[in-house]
């Protein structure tokens, strides 16, 4: 799925998804031959979890260590 679809599934903007990827909260997906990002089903869960953490008042700095202990999708 493309970044717009992932953003739609997770309730975020595409820019937010790109930011999470840039900061390491979301692992970089493989790229298609045309250069588009190709997100898989495992990528959908992580932004949803980050969003949930943010609604609980956690900062992104608080969320980052949670993912450093898990393997990438």
C-alpha positions as CSV (number, residue, x, y, z in Angstrom):
1,X,0.0,0.0,0.0
2,X,1.1,3.5,-0.6
3,X,1.7,6.2,2.0
4,X,-1.7,7.8,1.4
5,X,-3.4,4.6,2.1
6,X,-1.4,3.9,5.2
7,X,-2.1,7.5,6.4
8,X,-5.8,6.9,5.8
9,X,-5.9,3.6,7.6
10,X,-4.1,5.0,10.6
11,X,-5.9,8.4,10.8
12,X,-2.8,10.4,10.2
13,X,-1.5,12.7,7.5
14,X,1.1,11.4,5.1
15,X,3.6,14.0,6.4
16,X,3.2,12.5,9.9
17,X,3.9,9.0,8.5
18,X,7.0,10.4,6.8
19,X,8.1,12.1,10.0
20,X,7.7,8.8,12.0
21,X,9.8,7.0,9.4
22,X,12.5,9.7,9.5
23,X,12.7,9.6,13.3
24,X,12.8,5.8,13.4
25,X,9.4,5.2,15.0
26,X,8.2,3.6,11.8
27,X,10.7,1.4,9.9
28,X,11.4,2.3,6.3
29,X,9.3,0.1,3.9
30,X,10.7,-1.5,0.8
31,X,10.4,0.6,-2.3
32,X,8.7,-0.3,-5.6
33,X,10.7,0.0,-8.9
34,X,9.0,3.4,-9.4
35,X,10.4,4.6,-6.0
36,X,7.1,4.6,-4.2
37,X,7.0,3.2,-0.6
38,X,5.3,-0.1,-0.3
39,X,3.9,-0.5,3.2
40,X,2.6,-3.8,4.3
41,X,0.0,-4.8,6.9
42,X,2.5,-4.8,9.7
43,X,3.1,-1.1,9.1
44,X,-0.6,-0.3,9.8
45,X,-0.4,-1.4,13.4
46,X,2.5,0.7,14.5
47,X,1.1,4.2,13.6
48,X,-2.2,3.2,15.3
49,X,-0.3,2.2,18.4
50,X,1.7,5.5,18.4
51,X,-1.5,7.4,18.0
52,X,-3.0,5.6,20.9
53,X,0.0,6.4,23.1
54,X,-0.2,10.0,22.1
55,X,-3.9,10.1,23.2
56,X,-2.7,8.8,26.6
57,X,-0.4,11.8,26.9
58,X,2.9,10.1,26.0
59,X,5.5,12.1,24.1
60,X,7.2,10.7,21.1
61,X,10.4,10.4,23.2
62,X,8.4,8.2,25.6
63,X,7.1,6.0,22.7
64,X,10.5,5.5,20.9
65,X,12.0,3.1,23.5
66,X,9.0,0.8,23.2
67,X,9.9,0.1,19.6
68,X,13.6,-0.1,20.1
69,X,12.9,-3.4,21.9
70,X,10.9,-4.9,19.1
71,X,12.0,-6.3,15.7
72,X,11.0,-4.3,12.6
73,X,8.0,-5.5,10.5
